[in-house]
Amino acid sequence: FFLMIRRPPRSTQSRSSAASDVYKRQERTERIRKVKELNDDIRYELKQQEKTNSEFHTKTIDEFHHVVSNLEKEMDNRFDHQDKIVDNLSNVVKTIQDTLKVMGSDV
C-alpha cells in the first residue's frame, strides 16, 4: 500500500507561497511608487522646460523689437543726413546758376 502525501487545497497557501506573494506585492508596490515618482519628476522637468522656453521666447521677441527699433532710428538718421546733403547740393547748384546769370551766361 502506498502512502500518498496530500497537497493542501489551492485556497490555502503554504507558508513559503504566502511569503512569496507578500514579497511580490511589496515589489509591485515599490515599482508603482518608483513609477509615480519618476512621473512626478518628468512633469516637474517639463514644467521647468516650458517656463525656460517661454522666458527665452519673450526675451528673444523683446530683443528683436529692440533691434528693429534701433535700425529704424538709424535709418531715419541716415535719411535725415541724406536730405541735408541733397538740400546743400541743391543750394550749391542754385548759387552757381545765380552766379552764372550775374556774369551774363544763362543756364
Backbone as CSV, one residue per row, in Angstrom:
resi,resn,N_x,N_y,N_z,CA_x,CA_y,CA_z,C_x,C_y,C_z
1,PHE,0.804,-1.133,0.000,0.000,0.000,0.000,0.877,1.237,0.000
2,PHE,0.395,2.191,-0.724,1.168,3.434,-0.907,0.672,4.498,0.037
3,LEU,1.622,5.208,0.560,1.269,6.349,1.389,1.326,7.587,0.512
4,MET,0.213,8.207,0.322,0.173,9.377,-0.543,0.217,10.633,0.314
5,ILE,1.035,11.562,-0.144,1.112,12.851,0.533,0.160,13.781,-0.186
6,ARG,-0.729,14.274,0.573,-1.751,15.137,0.002,-1.297,16.583,-0.023
7,ARG,-1.577,17.241,-1.115,-1.278,18.667,-1.226,-2.360,19.451,-0.503
8,PRO,-1.977,20.610,0.019,-3.024,21.425,0.625,-3.916,21.980,-0.494
9,PRO,-5.159,22.256,-0.183,-6.022,22.819,-1.232,-5.454,24.146,-1.731
10,ARG,-5.767,24.484,-2.958,-5.215,25.693,-3.575,-5.636,26.966,-2.847
11,SER,-6.774,26.938,-2.208,-7.200,28.134,-1.497,-6.346,28.375,-0.256
12,THR,-5.678,27.381,0.210,-4.805,27.513,1.377,-3.373,27.471,0.884
13,GLN,-2.667,28.541,1.108,-1.297,28.587,0.616,-0.335,28.076,1.679
14,SER,0.740,27.529,1.205,1.788,27.133,2.146,2.491,28.389,2.629
15,ARG,3.246,28.233,3.676,3.936,29.402,4.224,4.870,30.035,3.197
16,SER,5.619,29.223,2.482,6.570,29.772,1.516,5.836,30.469,0.381
17,SER,4.700,29.943,-0.035,3.923,30.557,-1.102,3.339,31.889,-0.638
18,ALA,2.834,31.930,0.584,2.275,33.170,1.123,3.362,34.225,1.260
19,ALA,4.520,33.841,1.719,5.634,34.774,1.852,6.050,35.287,0.482
20,SER,6.035,34.401,-0.502,6.387,34.800,-1.858,5.382,35.818,-2.389
21,ASP,4.100,35.614,-2.112,3.064,36.552,-2.556,3.237,37.915,-1.883
22,VAL,3.562,37.916,-0.603,3.796,39.177,0.116,4.976,39.900,-0.514
23,TYR,6.051,39.160,-0.782,7.240,39.745,-1.401,6.893,40.326,-2.777
24,LYS,6.083,39.579,-3.556,5.693,40.056,-4.883,4.854,41.327,-4.786
25,ARG,3.936,41.368,-3.796,3.132,42.576,-3.606,4.017,43.752,-3.211
26,GLN,4.994,43.501,-2.350,5.914,44.569,-1.941,6.710,45.076,-3.137
27,GLU,7.165,44.148,-3.963,7.905,44.536,-5.170,7.025,45.384,-6.090
28,ARG,5.795,44.938,-6.285,4.864,45.657,-7.159,4.579,47.050,-6.595
29,THR,4.337,47.119,-5.294,4.086,48.405,-4.649,5.287,49.331,-4.810
30,GLU,6.480,48.795,-4.654,7.704,49.594,-4.806,7.863,50.070,-6.249
31,ARG,7.577,49.187,-7.209,7.655,49.597,-8.619,6.643,50.693,-8.926
32,ILE,5.429,50.574,-8.416,4.399,51.593,-8.637,4.850,52.919,-8.035
33,ARG,5.405,52.872,-6.830,5.892,54.085,-6.173,6.998,54.738,-7.004
34,LYS,7.917,53.923,-7.504,9.013,54.466,-8.314,8.501,55.064,-9.626
35,VAL,7.526,54.423,-10.247,6.951,54.945,-11.491,6.262,56.278,-11.225
36,LYS,5.509,56.361,-10.119,4.851,57.623,-9.774,5.880,58.714,-9.503
37,GLU,6.941,58.364,-8.805,7.999,59.335,-8.510,8.664,59.805,-9.811
38,LEU,8.936,58.878,-10.698,9.533,59.224,-11.989,8.580,60.102,-12.790
39,ASN,7.299,59.764,-12.770,6.297,60.559,-13.467,6.267,61.983,-12.907
40,ASP,6.294,62.116,-11.590,6.311,63.438,-10.957,7.559,64.215,-11.367
41,ASP,8.712,63.536,-11.373,9.963,64.193,-11.775,9.890,64.670,-13.224
42,ILE,9.341,63.839,-14.086,9.225,64.199,-15.504,8.294,65.397,-15.673
43,ARG,7.167,65.386,-14.962,6.238,66.526,-15.044,6.902,67.806,-14.554
44,TYR,7.643,67.719,-13.462,8.345,68.888,-12.940,9.346,69.406,-13.967
45,GLU,10.143,68.500,-14.538,11.143,68.894,-15.539,10.479,69.507,-16.767
46,LEU,9.351,68.955,-17.187,8.635,69.520,-18.335,8.131,70.923,-18.036
47,LYS,7.602,71.124,-16.839,7.140,72.465,-16.462,8.303,73.446,-16.432
48,GLN,9.442,73.011,-15.906,10.622,73.870,-15.876,11.072,74.205,-17.297
49,GLN,11.057,73.205,-18.168,11.465,73.418,-19.562,10.498,74.373,-20.260
50,GLU,9.199,74.209,-20.017,8.205,75.112,-20.608,8.430,76.541,-20.116
51,LYS,8.722,76.691,-18.844,8.981,78.015,-18.272,10.222,78.632,-18.922
52,THR,11.280,77.835,-19.040,12.516,78.315,-19.659,12.273,78.702,-21.116
53,ASN,11.536,77.862,-21.843,11.226,78.163,-23.246,10.409,79.441,-23.376
54,SER,9.446,79.603,-22.492,8.601,80.798,-22.527,9.431,82.053,-22.247
55,GLU,10.296,81.976,-21.241,11.157,83.122,-20.922,12.095,83.442,-22.080
56,PHE,12.657,82.404,-22.689,13.557,82.594,-23.826,12.807,83.250,-24.980
57,HIS,11.601,82.768,-25.254,10.788,83.323,-26.334,10.504,84.800,-26.079
58,THR,10.086,85.120,-24.856,9.776,86.506,-24.511,11.008,87.396,-24.658
59,LYS,12.147,86.932,-24.151,13.381,87.726,-24.251,13.808,87.894,-25.704
60,THR,13.649,86.847,-26.495,14.025,86.912,-27.909,13.153,87.914,-28.653
61,ILE,11.857,87.872,-28.416,10.943,88.816,-29.063,11.262,90.246,-28.630
62,ASP,11.501,90.437,-27.328,11.846,91.776,-26.830,13.139,92.284,-27.483
63,GLU,14.130,91.419,-27.577,15.404,91.809,-28.200,15.192,92.124,-29.679
64,PHE,14.383,91.340,-30.355,14.077,91.579,-31.760,13.451,92.967,-31.936
65,HIS,12.464,93.294,-31.095,11.813,94.607,-31.196,12.814,95.736,-30.905
66,HIS,13.694,95.504,-29.973,14.722,96.496,-29.653,15.645,96.726,-30.859
67,VAL,16.070,95.640,-31.492,16.951,95.746,-32.665,16.220,96.450,-33.804
68,VAL,14.969,96.090,-34.034,14.192,96.733,-35.102,14.061,98.229,-34.826
69,SER,13.770,98.575,-33.591,13.642,99.989,-33.222,14.950,100.742,-33.478
70,ASN,16.060,100.159,-33.076,17.363,100.793,-33.304,17.669,100.937,-34.793
71,LEU,17.321,99.924,-35.567,17.534,100.009,-37.016,16.682,101.118,-37.638
72,GLU,15.433,101.210,-37.191,14.565,102.268,-37.716,15.120,103.650,-37.373
73,LYS,15.618,103.821,-36.159,16.218,105.104,-35.767,17.454,105.402,-36.604
74,GLU,18.276,104.398,-36.808,19.487,104.590,-37.615,19.131,104.950,-39.051
75,MET,18.144,104.274,-39.608,17.726,104.596,-40.972,17.165,106.016,-41.057
76,ASP,16.351,106.403,-40.068,15.818,107.768,-40.044,16.959,108.787,-39.985
77,ASN,17.954,108.529,-39.151,19.104,109.434,-39.059,19.847,109.541,-40.388
78,ARG,20.034,108.398,-41.033,20.738,108.417,-42.331,19.924,109.150,-43.395
79,PHE,18.617,108.928,-43.416,17.773,109.635,-44.381,17.793,111.145,-44.114
80,ASP,17.745,111.522,-42.834,17.844,112.948,-42.487,19.167,113.524,-42.981
81,HIS,20.236,112.800,-42.783,21.560,113.246,-43.226,21.597,113.371,-44.757
82,GLN,21.036,112.373,-45.446,20.984,112.433,-46.904,20.132,113.605,-47.376
83,ASP,19.026,113.881,-46.701,18.186,115.026,-47.052,18.977,116.331,-46.921
84,LYS,19.773,116.432,-45.872,20.596,117.641,-45.676,21.629,117.775,-46.793
85,ILE,22.223,116.656,-47.174,23.205,116.681,-48.262,22.541,117.124,-49.565
86,VAL,21.360,116.561,-49.855,20.631,116.936,-51.072,20.258,118.420,-51.030
87,ASP,19.800,118.910,-49.871,19.480,120.335,-49.736,20.712,121.193,-49.978
88,ASN,21.851,120.793,-49.414,23.095,121.542,-49.611,23.509,121.541,-51.075
89,LEU,23.408,120.382,-51.722,23.755,120.307,-53.140,22.809,121.173,-53.968
90,SER,21.559,121.160,-53.632,20.574,121.983,-54.334,20.917,123.465,-54.181
91,ASN,21.300,123.860,-52.970,21.694,125.250,-52.731,22.951,125.614,-53.519
92,VAL,23.901,124.688,-53.604,25.132,124.939,-54.373,24.784,125.124,-55.843
93,VAL,23.926,124.261,-56.383,23.525,124.366,-57.789,22.824,125.708,-58.029
94,LYS,21.931,126.104,-57.116,21.218,127.382,-57.259,22.204,128.549,-57.204
95,THR,23.192,128.475,-56.287,24.187,129.546,-56.191,24.996,129.640,-57.479
96,ILE,25.388,128.506,-58.038,26.142,128.507,-59.300,25.284,129.094,-60.420
97,GLN,24.024,128.699,-60.476,23.126,129.233,-61.502,22.972,130.752,-61.348
98,ASP,22.798,131.225,-60.120,22.659,132.672,-59.873,23.940,133.409,-60.266
99,THR,25.079,132.808,-59.955,26.365,133.441,-60.288,26.527,133.532,-61.784
100,LEU,26.174,132.467,-62.481,26.290,132.470,-63.946,25.351,133.482,-64.561
101,LYS,24.175,133.689,-64.010,23.233,134.682,-64.518,23.809,136.076,-64.339
102,VAL,24.426,136.325,-63.187,25.014,137.634,-62.916,26.161,137.887,-63.894
103,MET,26.906,136.852,-64.223,28.049,137.014,-65.118,27.600,137.108,-66.581
104,GLY,26.346,136.891,-66.832,25.827,137.051,-68.180,25.632,135.763,-68.933
105,SER,25.906,134.661,-68.326,25.669,133.392,-69.032,24.372,132.805,-68.482
106,ASP,23.479,132.480,-69.400,22.188,131.930,-68.988,22.283,130.417,-69.041
107,VAL,21.928,129.819,-68.001,21.980,128.352,-67.938,20.653,127.759,-68.274
